[in-house]
Amino acid sequence: MLIHSALFWLRDDLSAEQRTLFEAELQRLAAIPYLERGYAGPAAATERRPVTDNTFGYATSLHFKSMEDHAFYQTRCPDHARFIAVCASFWTRVVVHDIAPLQPV
């Protein structure tokens, strides 16, 4: 299993329509059929703590069954290619964390 988390800082000047489109495209990614699980949403309004960074606007957490599924997503997945083509101009920064869980969830 591999967990692929991407955090997005969006441009301040996005229109309401662009934000709606971005959210729809994120949800589309989280629903890719071959995922073990997929989540997408805005940063949570949790308590401020020195170790918490919730300065990002949105994030995904995509749980792949295998490294091969993740490799397919990165290189040949039409949904991922579409997301980048449609939404890349919407963000100013992206940070990705790929996690190999010690034990399957």
N, C-alpha and C positions, 0 to 999 in steps of 0.2 A: 504494500500500500504506500501511496505517496499523497501528502496533503500540500496543495498548491494554493497559497494565499497571496492575493495581490491587493495592495492598498493604493487608492487613487486620490490625488489632490486635484480637484477640478478648477478650471479657470473661473475667476470671479464674475466675468462678464457673460456667462452662459445665459441664454434665454430660458424661459420656462419650458418651451418646446424641446430645446436641446437637453435639458435635465430629464425630462420625461422620456426622451429617446434613449439617453444613457441608461436610465433605470431599467427600461424594457430590454435593452441589449444585455445588461448584466443578468437579469432574470433568465434570459434566453441561454446564457452560458451555464448558469446554475442548473438548468434543466436538461443538459446534454445526456442522452439516454445511457451511455456507457459509464457514467460516473457512479461510484458507490454512494456518494452524497454530494449535494451542491448547495451552497448558501451564498446569498448576495444581499447587501443592504448598506445603509448609512452607518457612520460611526455612532456607537451608543453613547448616550449622555450619562456616562458613569461618573462617579466621584473622581475629582482631580486628585492624582497621587503622583509623586515623583517618577514612578516607574511606568506610568500609563501615558501612551501617546495616542490621543484620539483627535489629532489635528487633521487627519485625512477626512475626505468627504464620504467615500464609499469603499467597500471592500468585497472581495469574493473569497470563498474558501471552498475549493474544489477537491474532492477526495477521489483519487484515482485508484483503481484496483491493482494496477501494476505500473512499473516504470515504462513499459511499452505503451500503455494507454496514455501516459503523460507525454511521451515522445510524439505520439500521433497527434495529440492536442496541439503541441508546440509547432509541429511542422506540416501537418496535412489536414487538420480539422477545419472544415468549411465554416463552422460557427465561430471559431476563434479568429480565423482570417476576416470574417465579416465584422466581428466586433472591433478589430483593429482598424479596418478600413472605414467604418462608420464613426468610430468614437475617438480615435487617436488625437484628433485636434481639440478634444474637450478637456484634456488634462494637462497640468503643468509638471506633474511628477508621478511616477509609479514606483513602488517598492514591492519586490516579490520575495516571499519566504517559501522555500520548498522544504518540507519536513518529512523525514522517514521515521514514522512512529516506532518506538521501541517495541510496542505490542499493538497488534491490530485493535482497532476500536470496535 
